[in-house]
Amino acid sequence: MSSTNQEDFGRTPMQGQTINNLLQWGDHLSVGHPEIDAQHKEIYEFGAEIYESWRDGVRVGQLRIATDRLLGLLRAHFLYEERLLAGIGYGDLKQHVAEHRSMLKELQGMREHFDTLSDDDDSPGGSVLSPNWSVMQFILGFSLGHVMTSDMNYRQSLVAGGKAPKPTA
């Protein structure tokens, strides 16, 4: 007889990992601007909460609430970031804003899809078929894709524009 725990049955090794096992928040994600870094960290930490709910099988009604909060966090962050970048004359601002709009549109589309599902539906714990999986992919895309590439591209412009501390040698 196996000593496998019943709740572990059918789970993949990935589903047993916390988000912090997959991606550690740290200075490597810093753009060098304290407020933007704090906003990025807040979004990341909320993403970690969403990840945990995905692993646990969150109900769709709870997922709607989480997605609404995420939309609010992102809208406020993007507005702040865009104003800051406009203030320093960031050359790739138009492209950066377009990326923000695309991300918001994608997340809003997910949110609208959740409205078509019953509040009592639960997302099978950790299933890639669960509605929560799409939000989790979005968060990883934000952390790994947007922050580590697009946002890092403006770091030097922030320093040159006097909006971020100069790097130390």
C-alpha positions in Angstrom: 0.0 0.0 0.0 1.3 3.4 -0.9 1.7 6.2 1.6 0.6 8.9 -0.9 -1.6 11.5 0.7 -5.1 11.6 -0.9 -5.0 15.3 -1.5 -1.7 15.0 -3.4 -3.2 12.4 -5.7 -3.2 13.6 -9.3 -1.2 16.7 -8.6 1.9 17.6 -10.7 5.1 18.7 -9.1 4.4 22.3 -10.4 1.1 22.4 -8.5 3.0 21.7 -5.3 5.2 24.8 -5.7 4.5 28.2 -4.2 5.0 31.2 -6.5 8.0 32.2 -4.5 9.6 28.9 -5.4 9.1 29.8 -9.0 10.0 33.5 -9.0 11.6 35.4 -6.1 10.8 39.1 -5.7 14.0 41.0 -5.3 16.4 43.8 -6.6 16.7 42.1 -10.0 13.1 43.3 -10.6 13.8 46.9 -9.5 13.5 49.7 -12.0 15.2 52.0 -9.5 12.2 54.1 -8.7 10.8 53.5 -5.2 7.1 54.1 -5.9 7.1 52.0 -9.1 9.1 49.3 -7.4 6.6 49.3 -4.5 3.7 49.1 -7.0 5.3 46.2 -8.9 5.9 44.3 -5.7 2.2 44.8 -4.6 1.0 43.5 -7.9 3.4 40.6 -7.7 2.4 39.7 -4.1 -1.3 39.9 -5.1 -0.4 37.6 -8.0 1.1 35.2 -5.4 -2.2 35.2 -3.6 -4.0 34.4 -6.9 -1.6 31.6 -7.5 -2.3 30.1 -4.1 -6.0 30.3 -4.8 -5.4 28.5 -8.1 -3.7 25.7 -6.3 -6.5 25.5 -3.8 -9.4 25.6 -6.3 -11.0 29.0 -5.9 -14.7 29.6 -6.7 -15.5 31.8 -9.7 -17.2 34.4 -7.5 -14.0 34.9 -5.6 -12.0 35.0 -8.8 -14.2 37.8 -10.1 -13.4 39.8 -7.0 -9.6 39.1 -7.3 -9.7 40.1 -11.0 -11.5 43.3 -10.2 -8.8 44.1 -7.6 -6.1 43.3 -10.1 -7.6 45.5 -12.7 -7.7 48.4 -10.2 -4.1 47.8 -9.2 -2.9 47.7 -12.8 -4.9 50.7 -13.9 -3.5 52.9 -11.1 0.0 51.6 -11.7 -0.1 52.1 -15.4 -1.4 55.6 -15.1 1.3 56.5 -12.6 4.0 54.9 -14.7 2.8 56.5 -17.9 2.7 60.0 -16.3 6.2 59.6 -14.9 7.6 58.4 -18.3 5.9 61.2 -20.1 7.4 63.7 -17.7 10.9 62.5 -18.6 10.2 62.4 -22.3 10.6 58.6 -22.6 11.2 57.8 -26.3 9.3 54.5 -26.3 6.3 55.8 -24.4 3.8 55.2 -27.2 4.8 51.5 -27.4 4.8 51.1 -23.6 1.3 52.6 -23.3 0.1 50.3 -26.1 1.5 47.3 -24.2 -0.4 48.5 -21.1 -3.7 48.9 -23.0 -3.2 45.4 -24.5 -2.7 43.9 -21.0 -5.7 45.7 -19.6 -7.8 44.5 -22.5 -6.7 40.9 -22.0 -7.5 41.0 -18.3 -10.9 42.7 -18.9 -11.7 40.0 -21.4 -10.9 37.3 -18.8 -13.1 39.1 -16.3 -16.0 39.3 -18.8 -15.6 35.5 -19.4 -15.9 34.9 -15.6 -19.3 36.7 -15.7 -20.6 33.8 -17.9 -19.7 31.2 -15.3 -21.8 30.3 -12.2 -20.6 31.8 -8.9 -20.7 28.3 -7.4 -18.3 26.8 -9.9 -15.0 25.9 -8.5 -11.8 25.7 -10.4 -10.3 22.2 -10.0 -7.3 22.7 -7.8 -4.4 23.6 -9.9 -6.0 22.5 -13.2 -4.9 24.3 -16.4 -8.6 24.1 -17.3 -9.6 26.3 -14.4 -10.6 29.9 -15.0 -8.0 30.9 -12.4 -5.2 29.5 -14.6 -5.7 32.3 -17.2 -5.2 34.9 -14.4 -2.1 33.0 -13.2 -0.6 33.0 -16.7 -1.4 36.8 -16.9 0.5 37.4 -13.6 3.5 35.5 -14.7 3.5 37.3 -18.0 3.3 40.6 -16.1 6.2 39.7 -13.8 8.4 37.9 -16.2 7.4 39.5 -19.4 6.5 43.1 -18.8 8.5 44.1 -15.7 11.7 42.2 -16.6 11.7 43.4 -20.2 9.6 46.5 -21.1 9.9 48.2 -17.7 13.6 47.5 -17.5 14.0 49.2 -20.8 13.1 52.6 -19.2 15.4 52.2 -16.2 18.2 54.2 -17.8 15.8 56.9 -18.9 14.6 57.3 -15.3 18.2 57.7 -14.1 19.0 60.1 -16.8 15.8 62.1 -16.2 16.7 62.4 -12.5 13.6 60.3 -11.4 15.6 57.3 -10.1 18.8 57.0 -8.0 22.0 56.7 -9.9 23.3 53.1 -9.8 26.3 52.6 -7.5 29.4 50.9 -8.7 
